[in-house]
Amino acid sequence: MSFSATLTIDGSTALLTLQGELDATTAATFFAQVSEAAAGGPSRLVLIMDELAYMSSAGLRGLVFARQKMGEGVEIVVAGANKSVAQTIRLTGFDQSVVMSERYLA
């Protein structure tokens, strides 16, 4: 399965829609989009994961990268993660560093 990460800016919120499988072979795309989002200086990064089927440890490294790249003052929201992806985030304790939401509400 392929992967895509689409960045949209809505005021001071960067929306990053993730689709497919985020793993070691696709993580560079995610890193690049996070870097582009951070360059805009948003106050909030929303990772829309409704269509993200799978996330490996490389995806978790991507979340850590996003947290570091955005800085502590930027809220990161993980929206719409399926049970498997949400469980992976929770098992690592990373859910303490982001806001977990069932869906994105503008």
Secondary structure as UniProt FT lines:
FT   STRAND          3..10
FT   TURN            11..12
FT   STRAND          13..22
FT   TURN            24..26
FT   HELIX           27..39
FT   STRAND          44..55
FT   HELIX           57..70
FT   TURN            72..73
FT   STRAND          75..79
FT   HELIX           83..91
FT   TURN            92..93
FT   HELIX           94..96
FT   STRAND          99..101
//
